[in-house]
Amino acid sequence: MPNPQDLFKLMGMKNQFESNHPKMVSFFRDMAAKGIKEGSVIEITIIDAEGNPTTASMKVQASDLEMIETLKNMRQ
């Protein structure tokens, strides 16, 4: 069982993230509403402080979607 104080702290951090990065939060909400299908490719690029990019990608599998659904159901 999670510590209630830790959960409260995490909620504050979540709110700060949403305040700092509203476009990213909107993007995630849009993608969640649209749905991600098996076979979709998720790609992320991180550019470090010196300007060097690192990119990774993954092809969404049925097991990934099952995990996402399980996590969504845990929130309820």
PDB file as gemmi writes it, atoms N, CA and C in Angstrom:
CRYST1    1.000    1.000    1.000  90.00  90.00  90.00 P 1                      
ATOM      1  N   MET A   1       0.846  -1.178   0.000  1.00  0.00           N  
ATOM      2  CA  MET A   1       0.000   0.000   0.000  1.00  0.00           C  
ATOM      3  C   MET A   1       0.886   1.235   0.000  1.00  0.00           C  
ATOM      4  N   PRO A   2       0.690   2.122  -0.966  1.00  0.00           N  
ATOM      5  CA  PRO A   2       1.503   3.333  -1.020  1.00  0.00           C  
ATOM      6  C   PRO A   2       1.262   4.246   0.179  1.00  0.00           C  
ATOM      7  N   ASN A   3       2.295   4.940   0.563  1.00  0.00           N  
ATOM      8  CA  ASN A   3       2.216   5.898   1.653  1.00  0.00           C  
ATOM      9  C   ASN A   3       1.386   7.103   1.179  1.00  0.00           C  
ATOM     10  N   PRO A   4       0.338   7.487   1.916  1.00  0.00           N  
ATOM     11  CA  PRO A   4      -0.492   8.628   1.508  1.00  0.00           C  
ATOM     12  C   PRO A   4       0.303   9.918   1.313  1.00  0.00           C  
ATOM     13  N   GLN A   5       1.330  10.138   2.122  1.00  0.00           N  
ATOM     14  CA  GLN A   5       2.146  11.340   1.957  1.00  0.00           C  
ATOM     15  C   GLN A   5       2.891  11.312   0.626  1.00  0.00           C  
ATOM     16  N   ASP A   6       3.363  10.129   0.236  1.00  0.00           N  
ATOM     17  CA  ASP A   6       4.047  10.004  -1.053  1.00  0.00           C  
ATOM     18  C   ASP A   6       3.079  10.261  -2.207  1.00  0.00           C  
ATOM     19  N   LEU A   7       1.859   9.772  -2.073  1.00  0.00           N  
ATOM     20  CA  LEU A   7       0.853  10.003  -3.117  1.00  0.00           C  
ATOM     21  C   LEU A   7       0.525  11.490  -3.238  1.00  0.00           C  
ATOM     22  N   PHE A   8       0.407  12.163  -2.100  1.00  0.00           N  
ATOM     23  CA  PHE A   8       0.135  13.597  -2.102  1.00  0.00           C  
ATOM     24  C   PHE A   8       1.281  14.359  -2.766  1.00  0.00           C  
ATOM     25  N   LYS A   9       2.523  13.971  -2.441  1.00  0.00           N  
ATOM     26  CA  LYS A   9       3.697  14.595  -3.047  1.00  0.00           C  
ATOM     27  C   LYS A   9       3.714  14.351  -4.553  1.00  0.00           C  
ATOM     28  N   LEU A  10       3.386  13.129  -4.959  1.00  0.00           N  
ATOM     29  CA  LEU A  10       3.360  12.782  -6.379  1.00  0.00           C  
ATOM     30  C   LEU A  10       2.317  13.598  -7.132  1.00  0.00           C  
ATOM     31  N   MET A  11       1.168  13.832  -6.525  1.00  0.00           N  
ATOM     32  CA  MET A  11       0.134  14.654  -7.160  1.00  0.00           C  
ATOM     33  C   MET A  11       0.628  16.084  -7.372  1.00  0.00           C  
ATOM     34  N   GLY A  12       1.349  16.607  -6.392  1.00  0.00           N  
ATOM     35  CA  GLY A  12       1.924  17.941  -6.533  1.00  0.00           C  
ATOM     36  C   GLY A  12       2.938  17.997  -7.669  1.00  0.00           C  
ATOM     37  N   MET A  13       3.740  16.960  -7.789  1.00  0.00           N  
ATOM     38  CA  MET A  13       4.725  16.882  -8.865  1.00  0.00           C  
ATOM     39  C   MET A  13       4.033  16.780 -10.224  1.00  0.00           C  
ATOM     40  N   LYS A  14       2.953  16.020 -10.283  1.00  0.00           N  
ATOM     41  CA  LYS A  14       2.174  15.882 -11.516  1.00  0.00           C  
ATOM     42  C   LYS A  14       1.612  17.244 -11.924  1.00  0.00           C  
ATOM     43  N   ASN A  15       1.058  17.962 -10.973  1.00  0.00           N  
ATOM     44  CA  ASN A  15       0.503  19.292 -11.258  1.00  0.00           C  
ATOM     45  C   ASN A  15       1.587  20.257 -11.748  1.00  0.00           C  
ATOM     46  N   GLN A  16       2.769  20.181 -11.153  1.00  0.00           N  
ATOM     47  CA  GLN A  16       3.884  21.033 -11.580  1.00  0.00           C  
ATOM     48  C   GLN A  16       4.303  20.680 -13.004  1.00  0.00           C  
ATOM     49  N   PHE A  17       4.366  19.372 -13.323  1.00  0.00           N  
ATOM     50  CA  PHE A  17       4.716  18.925 -14.672  1.00  0.00           C  
ATOM     51  C   PHE A  17       3.702  19.469 -15.680  1.00  0.00           C  
ATOM     52  N   GLU A  18       2.419  19.364 -15.353  1.00  0.00           N  
ATOM     53  CA  GLU A  18       1.367  19.870 -16.247  1.00  0.00           C  
ATOM     54  C   GLU A  18       1.497  21.377 -16.453  1.00  0.00           C  
ATOM     55  N   SER A  19       1.874  22.091 -15.416  1.00  0.00           N  
ATOM     56  CA  SER A  19       2.050  23.534 -15.518  1.00  0.00           C  
ATOM     57  C   SER A  19       3.277  23.883 -16.359  1.00  0.00           C  
ATOM     58  N   ASN A  20       4.346  23.123 -16.192  1.00  0.00           N  
ATOM     59  CA  ASN A  20       5.589  23.384 -16.923  1.00  0.00           C  
ATOM     60  C   ASN A  20       5.530  22.962 -18.393  1.00  0.00           C  
ATOM     61  N   HIS A  21       4.726  21.936 -18.698  1.00  0.00           N  
ATOM     62  CA  HIS A  21       4.745  21.336 -20.034  1.00  0.00           C  
ATOM     63  C   HIS A  21       3.329  21.106 -20.586  1.00  0.00           C  
ATOM     64  N   PRO A  22       2.535  22.155 -20.733  1.00  0.00           N  
ATOM     65  CA  PRO A  22       1.137  21.968 -21.150  1.00  0.00           C  
ATOM     66  C   PRO A  22       0.994  21.349 -22.545  1.00  0.00           C  
ATOM     67  N   LYS A  23       1.904  21.652 -23.465  1.00  0.00           N  
ATOM     68  CA  LYS A  23       1.800  21.077 -24.812  1.00  0.00           C  
ATOM     69  C   LYS A  23       2.031  19.572 -24.783  1.00  0.00           C  
ATOM     70  N   MET A  24       2.949  19.119 -23.935  1.00  0.00           N  
ATOM     71  CA  MET A  24       3.224  17.683 -23.835  1.00  0.00           C  
ATOM     72  C   MET A  24       2.019  16.963 -23.229  1.00  0.00           C  
ATOM     73  N   VAL A  25       1.436  17.550 -22.205  1.00  0.00           N  
ATOM     74  CA  VAL A  25       0.266  16.953 -21.563  1.00  0.00           C  
ATOM     75  C   VAL A  25      -0.882  16.876 -22.566  1.00  0.00           C  
ATOM     76  N   SER A  26      -1.083  17.938 -23.326  1.00  0.00           N  
ATOM     77  CA  SER A  26      -2.124  17.955 -24.350  1.00  0.00           C  
ATOM     78  C   SER A  26      -1.869  16.881 -25.399  1.00  0.00           C  
ATOM     79  N   PHE A  27      -0.623  16.725 -25.807  1.00  0.00           N  
ATOM     80  CA  PHE A  27      -0.258  15.695 -26.782  1.00  0.00           C  
ATOM     81  C   PHE A  27      -0.622  14.311 -26.265  1.00  0.00           C  
ATOM     82  N   PHE A  28      -0.245  14.016 -25.019  1.00  0.00           N  
ATOM     83  CA  PHE A  28      -0.546  12.700 -24.449  1.00  0.00           C  
ATOM     84  C   PHE A  28      -2.056  12.468 -24.350  1.00  0.00           C  
ATOM     85  N   ARG A  29      -2.788  13.503 -23.963  1.00  0.00           N  
ATOM     86  CA  ARG A  29      -4.247  13.363 -23.878  1.00  0.00           C  
ATOM     87  C   ARG A  29      -4.859  13.108 -25.249  1.00  0.00           C  
ATOM     88  N   ASP A  30      -4.394  13.840 -26.260  1.00  0.00           N  
ATOM     89  CA  ASP A  30      -4.895  13.649 -27.621  1.00  0.00           C  
ATOM     90  C   ASP A  30      -4.606  12.234 -28.114  1.00  0.00           C  
ATOM     91  N   MET A  31      -3.406  11.760 -27.867  1.00  0.00           N  
ATOM     92  CA  MET A  31      -3.032  10.417 -28.319  1.00  0.00           C  
ATOM     93  C   MET A  31      -3.850   9.350 -27.582  1.00  0.00           C  
ATOM     94  N   ALA A  32      -4.083   9.568 -26.311  1.00  0.00           N  
ATOM     95  CA  ALA A  32      -4.876   8.612 -25.545  1.00  0.00           C  
ATOM     96  C   ALA A  32      -6.307   8.573 -26.052  1.00  0.00           C  
ATOM     97  N   ALA A  33      -6.856   9.735 -26.387  1.00  0.00           N  
ATOM     98  CA  ALA A  33      -8.231   9.803 -26.896  1.00  0.00           C  
ATOM     99  C   ALA A  33      -8.329   9.170 -28.280  1.00  0.00           C  
ATOM    100  N   LYS A  34      -7.320   9.406 -29.091  1.00  0.00           N  
ATOM    101  CA  LYS A  34      -7.303   8.864 -30.447  1.00  0.00           C  
ATOM    102  C   LYS A  34      -7.061   7.359 -30.428  1.00  0.00           C  
ATOM    103  N   GLY A  35      -6.278   6.919 -29.484  1.00  0.00           N  
ATOM    104  CA  GLY A  35      -5.949   5.509 -29.377  1.00  0.00           C  
ATOM    105  C   GLY A  35      -4.703   5.173 -30.170  1.00  0.00           C  
ATOM    106  N   ILE A  36      -3.909   4.297 -29.610  1.00  0.00           N  
ATOM    107  CA  ILE A  36      -2.708   3.808 -30.275  1.00  0.00           C  
ATOM    108  C   ILE A  36      -2.987   2.370 -30.666  1.00  0.00           C  
ATOM    109  N   LYS A  37      -2.757   2.064 -31.922  1.00  0.00           N  
ATOM    110  CA  LYS A  37      -3.074   0.740 -32.436  1.00  0.00           C  
ATOM    111  C   LYS A  37      -1.823  -0.113 -32.534  1.00  0.00           C  
ATOM    112  N   GLU A  38      -2.032  -1.419 -32.472  1.00  0.00           N  
ATOM    113  CA  GLU A  38      -0.940  -2.355 -32.682  1.00  0.00           C  
ATOM    114  C   GLU A  38      -0.305  -2.069 -34.046  1.00  0.00           C  
ATOM    115  N   GLY A  39       1.008  -2.091 -34.080  1.00  0.00           N  
ATOM    116  CA  GLY A  39       1.727  -1.792 -35.317  1.00  0.00           C  
ATOM    117  C   GLY A  39       2.164  -0.338 -35.424  1.00  0.00           C  
ATOM    118  N   SER A  40       1.584   0.534 -34.587  1.00  0.00           N  
ATOM    119  CA  SER A  40       2.027   1.931 -34.561  1.00  0.00           C  
ATOM    120  C   SER A  40       3.474   1.986 -34.081  1.00  0.00           C  
ATOM    121  N   VAL A  41       4.175   3.020 -34.475  1.00  0.00           N  
ATOM    122  CA  VAL A  41       5.555   3.212 -34.031  1.00  0.00           C  
ATOM    123  C   VAL A  41       5.607   4.452 -33.148  1.00  0.00           C  
ATOM    124  N   ILE A  42       6.197   4.277 -31.978  1.00  0.00           N  
ATOM    125  CA  ILE A  42       6.414   5.392 -31.059  1.00  0.00           C  
ATOM    126  C   ILE A  42       7.904   5.708 -31.111  1.00  0.00           C  
ATOM    127  N   GLU A  43       8.208   6.974 -31.342  1.00  0.00           N  
ATOM    128  CA  GLU A  43       9.603   7.400 -31.448  1.00  0.00           C  
ATOM    129  C   GLU A  43       9.797   8.595 -30.531  1.00  0.00           C  
ATOM    130  N   ILE A  44      10.914   8.598 -29.844  1.00  0.00           N  
ATOM    131  CA  ILE A  44      11.223   9.715 -28.960  1.00  0.00           C  
ATOM    132  C   ILE A  44      12.674  10.135 -29.190  1.00  0.00           C  
ATOM    133  N   THR A  45      12.891  11.433 -29.222  1.00  0.00           N  
ATOM    134  CA  THR A  45      14.236  11.982 -29.370  1.00  0.00           C  
ATOM    135  C   THR A  45      14.515  12.894 -28.190  1.00  0.00           C  
ATOM    136  N   ILE A  46      15.671  12.701 -27.591  1.00  0.00           N  
ATOM    137  CA  ILE A  46      16.125  13.572 -26.507  1.00  0.00           C  
ATOM    138  C   ILE A  46      17.362  14.300 -27.018  1.00  0.00           C  
ATOM    139  N   ILE A  47      17.345  15.614 -26.905  1.00  0.00           N  
ATOM    140  CA  ILE A  47      18.481  16.433 -27.302  1.00  0.00           C  
ATOM    141  C   ILE A  47      19.112  16.969 -26.025  1.00  0.00           C  
ATOM    142  N   ASP A  48      20.359  16.571 -25.780  1.00  0.00           N  
ATOM    143  CA  ASP A  48      21.002  16.982 -24.536  1.00  0.00           C  
ATOM    144  C   ASP A  48      21.378  18.464 -24.582  1.00  0.00           C  
ATOM    145  N   ALA A  49      21.899  18.956 -23.487  1.00  0.00           N  
ATOM    146  CA  ALA A  49      22.218  20.382 -23.354  1.00  0.00           C  
ATOM    147  C   ALA A  49      23.245  20.858 -24.383  1.00  0.00           C  
ATOM    148  N   GLU A  50      24.039  19.932 -24.901  1.00  0.00           N  
ATOM    149  CA  GLU A  50      25.033  20.291 -25.918  1.00  0.00           C  
ATOM    150  C   GLU A  50      24.463  20.202 -27.333  1.00  0.00           C  
ATOM    151  N   GLY A  51      23.204  19.787 -27.471  1.00  0.00           N  
ATOM    152  CA  GLY A  51      22.562  19.715 -28.773  1.00  0.00           C  
ATOM    153  C   GLY A  51      22.683  18.369 -29.475  1.00  0.00           C  
ATOM    154  N   ASN A  52      23.157  17.359 -28.769  1.00  0.00           N  
ATOM    155  CA  ASN A  52      23.314  16.033 -29.353  1.00  0.00           C  
ATOM    156  C   ASN A  52      22.031  15.219 -29.204  1.00  0.00           C  
ATOM    157  N   PRO A  53      21.434  14.797 -30.329  1.00  0.00           N  
ATOM    158  CA  PRO A  53      20.188  14.028 -30.241  1.00  0.00           C  
ATOM    159  C   PRO A  53      20.433  12.526 -30.063  1.00  0.00           C  
ATOM    160  N   THR A  54      19.542  11.895 -29.310  1.00  0.00           N  
ATOM    161  CA  THR A  54      19.501  10.448 -29.182  1.00  0.00           C  
ATOM    162  C   THR A  54      18.050  10.037 -29.406  1.00  0.00           C  
ATOM    163  N   THR A  55      17.844   9.090 -30.321  1.00  0.00           N  
ATOM    164  CA  THR A  55      16.491   8.684 -30.685  1.00  0.00           C  
ATOM    165  C   THR A  55      16.305   7.190 -30.449  1.00  0.00           C  
ATOM    166  N   ALA A  56      15.129   6.833 -29.972  1.00  0.00           N  
ATOM    167  CA  ALA A  56      14.746   5.430 -29.818  1.00  0.00           C  
ATOM    168  C   ALA A  56      13.319   5.290 -30.334  1.00  0.00           C  
ATOM    169  N   SER A  57      13.000   4.101 -30.818  1.00  0.00           N  
ATOM    170  CA  SER A  57      11.634   3.861 -31.283  1.00  0.00           C  
ATOM    171  C   SER A  57      11.214   2.447 -30.918  1.00  0.00           C  
ATOM    172  N   MET A  58       9.910   2.240 -30.910  1.00  0.00           N  
ATOM    173  CA  MET A  58       9.356   0.916 -30.650  1.00  0.00           C  
ATOM    174  C   MET A  58       8.101   0.724 -31.473  1.00  0.00           C  
ATOM    175  N   LYS A  59       7.887  -0.488 -31.914  1.00  0.00           N  
ATOM    176  CA  LYS A  59       6.662  -0.848 -32.616  1.00  0.00           C  
ATOM    177  C   LYS A  59       5.709  -1.423 -31.575  1.00  0.00           C  
ATOM    178  N   VAL A  60       4.514  -0.855 -31.495  1.00  0.00           N  
ATOM    179  CA  VAL A  60       3.544  -1.242 -30.474  1.00  0.00           C  
ATOM    180  C   VAL A  60       3.035  -2.661 -30.755  1.00  0.00           C  
ATOM    181  N   GLN A  61       3.096  -3.482 -29.726  1.00  0.00           N  
ATOM    182  CA  GLN A  61       2.632  -4.864 -29.804  1.00  0.00           C  
ATOM    183  C   GLN A  61       1.358  -5.021 -28.972  1.00  0.00           C  
ATOM    184  N   ALA A  62       0.653  -6.115 -29.205  1.00  0.00           N  
ATOM    185  CA  ALA A  62      -0.585  -6.392 -28.466  1.00  0.00           C  
ATOM    186  C   ALA A  62      -0.332  -6.414 -26.962  1.00  0.00           C  
ATOM    187  N   SER A  63       0.798  -6.963 -26.534  1.00  0.00           N  
ATOM    188  CA  SER A  63       1.107  -7.030 -25.102  1.00  0.00           C  
ATOM    189  C   SER A  63       1.309  -5.637 -24.508  1.00  0.00           C  
ATOM    190  N   ASP A  64       1.816  -4.698 -25.305  1.00  0.00           N  
ATOM    191  CA  ASP A  64       1.977  -3.312 -24.835  1.00  0.00           C  
ATOM    192  C   ASP A  64       0.606  -2.692 -24.566  1.00  0.00           C  
ATOM    193  N   LEU A  65      -0.321  -2.916 -25.493  1.00  0.00           N  
ATOM    194  CA  LEU A  65      -1.671  -2.373 -25.335  1.00  0.00           C  
ATOM    195  C   LEU A  65      -2.372  -2.995 -24.134  1.00  0.00           C  
ATOM    196  N   GLU A  66      -2.132  -4.275 -23.904  1.00  0.00           N  
ATOM    197  CA  GLU A  66      -2.719  -4.951 -22.740  1.00  0.00           C  
ATOM    198  C   GLU A  66      -2.190  -4.337 -21.446  1.00  0.00           C  
ATOM    199  N   MET A  67      -0.884  -4.040 -21.408  1.00  0.00           N  
ATOM    200  CA  MET A  67      -0.298  -3.418 -20.223  1.00  0.00           C  
ATOM    201  C   MET A  67      -0.897  -2.037 -19.991  1.00  0.00           C  
ATOM    202  N   ILE A  68      -1.067  -1.258 -21.052  1.00  0.00           N  
ATOM    203  CA  ILE A  68      -1.647   0.081 -20.929  1.00  0.00           C  
ATOM    204  C   ILE A  68      -3.067  -0.005 -20.387  1.00  0.00           C  
ATOM    205  N   GLU A  69      -3.856  -0.930 -20.885  1.00  0.00           N  
ATOM    206  CA  GLU A  69      -5.232  -1.099 -20.398  1.00  0.00           C  
ATOM    207  C   GLU A  69      -5.245  -1.487 -18.929  1.00  0.00           C  
ATOM    208  N   THR A  70      -4.340  -2.361 -18.529  1.00  0.00           N  
ATOM    209  CA  THR A  70      -4.253  -2.770 -17.125  1.00  0.00           C  
ATOM    210  C   THR A  70      -3.912  -1.580 -16.243  1.00  0.00           C  
ATOM    211  N   LEU A  71      -2.960  -0.747 -16.681  1.00  0.00           N  
ATOM    212  CA  LEU A  71      -2.602   0.442 -15.910  1.00  0.00           C  
ATOM    213  C   LEU A  71      -3.764   1.426 -15.833  1.00  0.00           C  
ATOM    214  N   LYS A  72      -4.489   1.588 -16.935  1.00  0.00           N  
ATOM    215  CA  LYS A  72      -5.656   2.493 -16.924  1.00  0.00           C  
ATOM    216  C   LYS A  72      -6.704   2.009 -15.944  1.00  0.00           C  
ATOM    217  N   ASN A  73      -6.927   0.702 -15.909  1.00  0.00           N  
ATOM    218  CA  ASN A  73      -7.930   0.140 -15.002  1.00  0.00           C  
ATOM    219  C   ASN A  73      -7.508   0.286 -13.539  1.00  0.00           C  
ATOM    220  N   MET A  74      -6.222   0.320 -13.266  1.00  0.00           N  
ATOM    221  CA  MET A  74      -5.743   0.491 -11.899  1.00  0.00           C  
ATOM    222  C   MET A  74      -6.032   1.889 -11.389  1.00  0.00           C  
ATOM    223  N   ARG A  75      -6.105   2.871 -12.293  1.00  0.00           N  
ATOM    224  CA  ARG A  75      -6.380   4.260 -11.901  1.00  0.00           C  
ATOM    225  C   ARG A  75      -7.798   4.442 -11.404  1.00  0.00           C  
ATOM    226  N   GLN A  76      -8.701   3.592 -11.832  1.00  0.00           N  
ATOM    227  CA  GLN A  76     -10.115   3.776 -11.525  1.00  0.00           C  
ATOM    228  C   GLN A  76     -10.472   3.284 -10.155  1.00  0.00           C  
TER     229      GLN A  76                                                      
END                                                                             
